[in-house]
Amino acid sequence: MAEGGADLTGFLEAAGRSLADAQGGLPGEISQIPTVVAIAEAELEVKATIERMAAGGVALQPVSSGDARQGDISPGLLSTVRIRYVTAPEDTLVAPADRPTRTADKVIEEVKRREDVNVLSTILGGLTFEATFVPPTKRWLVTAKDPEDRLVREIVVPDKKS
């Protein structure tokens, strides 16, 4: 059996990052699909021995089928760690009462039409915008950055229907 186990928490975090990386690396047209639905479900199963570490955590030692066949480990001592990742559509993660009535694009378009923002954009050579909905206040926070990615304006916009 190979030496050196992995902290179970670290292993789970690394497995989650690997799934996110794989999802982000999907080629072609599928990369245009929001990542919350590109890979809707994944399962990882690992045969391992598990033991408590001196620091109080749990150590996971993966075991290959070769280890079991060679008699390096008794099959009765093996544990199966099964990790299931399931995505949830973004809109189901927020209560309906806390969802915005407008989209980020519509809010950004409203901000771009403001005279002060147009003047600033002209002076700085263009701006990029990002809108984030803040559910507790039912407002949008719109940030504007210059071509050098410096924050030049933050605007709070109520989430009212236009």
Secondary structure, DSSP 8 states (H G I E B T S, - for coil): --S--EEHHHHHHHHHHHHHHHHHT--GGGGGS-HHHHS-EEEEEEEEEEEE-TTS-EEEEE--HHHHHTTSS-GGG-EEEEEEEE---GGGSS-GGGS-SS-HHHHHHHHHTSHHHHHHHHHHT--EEEEEEEGGGTEEEEEEE-TT--EEEEEEEE----
